[in-house]
């Protein structure tokens, strides 16, 4: 289980990015995090990934404190960040150098099959489209069987058709080992389509405004997803209005 307890982050210039954030995620749960700009979504992911240090609070995975990069955590960024001098198969297997060669080949082949890129294994990143490159990045994140997968708006730069295609590939990979997933997104429809639970944040400083559980996650119920999307938009509007209505500090 991933637990975040009373998490705060203040930068050296005094900017308070997060304050008092507490959240628990069950094994295999998909949680989407939405919110306006400046609410600390990416900061939260960087702290959980161990790429930045907390100011106060604790992040634990199965009881162990996260204070740096952890082998049980995987991260997918907004852009693929593939290594151009490695083939597609080599990019997917980049983090498996410590495993036997036969196991590496098996894991990479399975991951490429799941994202529909088996025929591209020997190609170079520059020969793939943006959507295909992001499929490689997702396969690379899953190939090591992480306990927790952190996704920082990985579909934001893609067109709607490619985005929906990647949603299917993501869920196919997730169904095999069911890691906990934290998905940061600006797209409330995407959150409604993929998540078990959606956390709505508000900014200045970043904190949780509301949490909504999805009644029938990933059921394909278009009407239900539309209702959830509407509810999320309303909560997001409330979170931003709450910030706007705050009184100015006394001088």
C-alpha positions as CSV (number, residue, x, y, z in Angstrom):
1,X,0.0,0.0,0.0
2,X,1.2,3.5,-0.8
3,X,0.5,6.0,1.9
4,X,1.1,9.8,1.9
5,X,0.8,11.4,5.3
6,X,0.6,15.2,6.0
7,X,2.8,15.9,3.1
8,X,4.1,19.5,2.5
9,X,6.6,21.0,0.2
10,X,8.1,24.5,0.4
11,X,10.8,25.6,-2.1
12,X,13.8,27.7,-1.2
13,X,12.2,30.9,-2.5
14,X,9.3,30.4,0.0
15,X,6.8,29.0,-2.5
16,X,4.5,26.5,-0.7
17,X,3.7,23.9,-3.4
18,X,1.9,21.4,-1.2
19,X,0.4,21.6,2.3
20,X,-1.0,18.9,4.6
21,X,-1.8,16.4,1.9
22,X,-2.8,12.9,3.1
23,X,-3.8,10.1,0.8
24,X,-3.8,6.3,0.8
25,X,-3.8,4.1,-2.3
26,X,-4.8,0.4,-2.2
27,X,-2.8,-2.2,-4.2
28,X,-4.0,-2.3,-7.8
29,X,-6.0,0.9,-7.5
30,X,-5.9,3.5,-10.2
31,X,-6.2,7.0,-8.8
32,X,-6.3,10.1,-11.1
33,X,-5.2,13.5,-9.8
34,X,-6.7,16.6,-11.5
35,X,-6.5,20.3,-10.7
36,X,-5.7,23.7,-12.0
37,X,-2.2,25.0,-12.8
38,X,-0.1,25.5,-9.7
39,X,-1.9,23.0,-7.5
40,X,1.2,20.8,-7.1
41,X,0.2,17.7,-9.2
42,X,3.7,17.2,-10.7
43,X,5.4,18.2,-7.4
44,X,3.4,15.4,-5.7
45,X,4.5,12.9,-8.3
46,X,8.1,13.9,-8.0
47,X,8.0,13.5,-4.3
48,X,6.4,10.1,-4.5
49,X,9.0,9.1,-7.1
50,X,11.8,10.1,-4.8
51,X,13.1,12.7,-7.3
52,X,12.6,15.6,-4.8
53,X,12.7,15.8,-1.0
54,X,9.7,16.5,1.2
55,X,9.6,19.5,3.6
56,X,7.4,17.8,6.1
57,X,5.3,14.6,6.1
58,X,6.0,11.0,5.1
59,X,5.6,8.8,2.0
60,X,5.6,5.1,2.6
61,X,5.3,2.0,0.3
62,X,4.4,-1.1,2.3
63,X,5.6,0.6,5.4
64,X,9.0,1.6,4.1
65,X,9.7,5.4,3.8
66,X,10.3,6.7,0.3
67,X,13.2,9.2,0.5
68,X,14.8,8.6,-2.9
69,X,14.3,6.5,-6.1
70,X,12.8,3.1,-5.3
71,X,12.8,-0.1,-7.4
72,X,9.1,-0.6,-6.7
73,X,8.2,2.7,-8.4
74,X,8.0,3.4,-12.1
75,X,7.5,6.8,-13.8
76,X,6.2,7.9,-17.2
77,X,6.7,11.6,-18.1
78,X,4.7,13.8,-20.5
79,X,7.3,13.1,-23.2
80,X,8.7,9.6,-24.0
81,X,12.4,10.4,-23.1
82,X,13.7,7.5,-25.1
83,X,17.4,7.0,-25.7
84,X,18.0,7.7,-29.4
85,X,21.1,5.4,-29.7
86,X,19.1,2.4,-28.5
87,X,16.6,0.3,-30.5
88,X,13.0,0.1,-29.3
89,X,13.6,-3.3,-27.7
90,X,16.7,-2.0,-26.0
91,X,14.9,1.1,-24.7
92,X,12.1,-1.1,-23.2
93,X,14.7,-3.4,-21.5
94,X,17.0,-0.6,-20.4
95,X,16.2,-1.1,-16.7
96,X,16.6,-4.9,-16.7
97,X,20.4,-5.1,-17.0
98,X,20.5,-6.9,-13.7
99,X,18.3,-9.8,-14.9
100,X,19.4,-12.8,-16.9
101,X,19.4,-12.3,-20.7
102,X,16.7,-14.9,-21.4
103,X,14.4,-13.2,-18.9
104,X,15.1,-9.8,-20.3
105,X,14.2,-11.0,-23.8
106,X,10.9,-12.6,-22.6
107,X,9.8,-9.6,-20.6
108,X,10.6,-7.1,-23.4
109,X,8.8,-9.3,-26.0
110,X,5.7,-9.5,-23.9
111,X,5.7,-5.8,-23.2
112,X,6.1,-4.9,-26.8
113,X,3.3,-7.3,-27.8
114,X,1.0,-5.7,-25.2
115,X,1.5,-2.3,-26.8
116,X,1.4,-3.5,-30.4
117,X,5.0,-2.8,-31.3
118,X,6.5,-6.3,-31.8
119,X,7.3,-5.5,-35.4
120,X,9.1,-2.4,-34.3
121,X,11.5,-4.0,-31.9
122,X,14.7,-3.3,-34.0
123,X,13.7,0.2,-35.1
124,X,15.0,3.4,-33.7
125,X,13.0,6.0,-31.7
126,X,13.2,8.6,-34.5
127,X,11.4,6.2,-36.9
128,X,8.3,6.1,-34.7
129,X,5.4,8.5,-34.4
130,X,4.8,10.4,-31.1
131,X,2.1,8.0,-30.1
132,X,4.3,4.9,-30.8
133,X,7.1,6.5,-28.8
134,X,4.8,7.0,-25.8
135,X,3.8,3.3,-26.1
136,X,7.4,2.4,-25.8
137,X,7.7,4.6,-22.7
138,X,4.7,2.9,-21.1
139,X,6.1,-0.6,-22.0
140,X,9.4,0.4,-20.4
141,X,7.7,1.4,-17.2
142,X,5.7,-1.8,-16.9
143,X,8.5,-4.3,-17.9
144,X,10.0,-4.2,-14.5
145,X,6.7,-5.0,-12.8
146,X,6.6,-2.0,-10.5
147,X,4.4,-1.9,-7.5
148,X,3.4,1.7,-8.2
149,X,3.4,3.4,-11.6
150,X,3.3,7.2,-11.7
151,X,2.0,8.8,-14.9
152,X,2.6,12.6,-15.4
153,X,0.2,13.6,-18.1
154,X,1.6,11.0,-20.5
155,X,-1.2,11.5,-23.1
156,X,-1.5,15.3,-23.1
157,X,0.3,15.9,-26.3
158,X,-1.5,13.3,-28.3
159,X,-4.6,13.6,-30.5
160,X,-7.9,12.1,-29.2
161,X,-7.8,8.9,-31.3
162,X,-4.2,8.1,-30.3
163,X,-5.0,9.0,-26.7
164,X,-7.9,6.5,-26.6
165,X,-5.7,3.8,-28.2
166,X,-3.0,4.3,-25.6
167,X,-5.6,4.1,-22.8
168,X,-6.4,0.6,-24.1
169,X,-2.8,-0.4,-24.2
170,X,-2.2,1.0,-20.7
171,X,-5.1,-1.0,-19.2
172,X,-4.0,-4.2,-21.0
173,X,-0.6,-3.9,-19.3
174,X,-2.2,-3.0,-16.0
175,X,-4.5,-6.0,-16.1
176,X,-1.5,-8.4,-16.1
177,X,0.1,-7.4,-12.8
178,X,-2.3,-4.7,-11.4
179,X,0.2,-2.2,-10.0
180,X,-1.1,0.8,-8.2
181,X,-1.3,3.7,-10.7
182,X,-1.3,7.4,-9.9
183,X,-2.3,9.4,-13.1
184,X,-1.9,13.1,-13.2
185,X,-4.1,14.6,-15.9
186,X,-5.8,17.9,-16.9
187,X,-8.4,15.9,-18.8
188,X,-11.4,15.1,-16.5
189,X,-12.9,12.8,-19.1
190,X,-9.7,10.8,-19.1
191,X,-9.8,10.6,-15.4
192,X,-13.4,9.4,-15.5
193,X,-12.6,6.7,-18.1
194,X,-9.5,5.2,-16.4
195,X,-9.6,5.7,-12.6
196,X,-11.2,3.9,-9.6
197,X,-11.0,7.2,-7.7
198,X,-10.3,10.8,-8.7
199,X,-8.6,13.4,-6.4
200,X,-9.4,17.0,-7.2
201,X,-6.8,19.4,-5.9
202,X,-6.8,23.2,-5.3
203,X,-3.8,25.5,-5.6
204,X,-1.9,28.0,-3.4
205,X,-0.9,25.9,-1.6
206,X,-1.7,22.6,-3.3
207,X,-4.1,20.4,-1.2
208,X,-7.0,18.0,-1.7
209,X,-10.3,19.8,-2.4
210,X,-12.4,16.7,-2.9
211,X,-12.3,13.0,-3.8
212,X,-14.8,11.1,-5.9
213,X,-15.1,7.3,-6.3
214,X,-16.1,6.0,-9.7
215,X,-19.1,3.7,-9.4
216,X,-18.3,1.3,-12.2
217,X,-14.7,2.0,-13.3
218,X,-13.6,1.1,-16.8
219,X,-17.1,-0.4,-17.5
220,X,-17.4,1.3,-20.9
221,X,-20.7,2.9,-19.6
222,X,-20.6,6.1,-21.7
223,X,-23.5,7.7,-19.9
224,X,-22.0,7.0,-16.5
225,X,-18.6,8.4,-17.6
226,X,-20.4,11.5,-18.9
227,X,-22.1,12.1,-15.5
228,X,-18.8,11.6,-13.7
229,X,-17.0,14.0,-16.0
230,X,-19.7,16.6,-15.3
231,X,-19.3,16.1,-11.5
232,X,-15.5,16.4,-11.8
233,X,-15.8,19.6,-13.8
234,X,-18.1,21.1,-11.2
235,X,-15.7,20.1,-8.4
236,X,-12.8,21.6,-10.4
237,X,-14.7,24.9,-10.8
238,X,-15.4,24.9,-7.1
239,X,-11.7,24.3,-6.3
240,X,-10.6,27.3,-8.3
241,X,-13.5,29.5,-7.1
242,X,-12.4,28.7,-3.5
243,X,-9.0,30.1,-4.2
244,X,-10.4,33.2,-5.9
245,X,-12.7,34.0,-3.0
246,X,-10.0,33.9,-0.4
247,X,-9.6,37.4,1.2
248,X,-6.4,39.3,0.6
249,X,-4.0,39.3,3.5
250,X,-4.0,42.4,5.7
251,X,-1.1,44.9,5.2
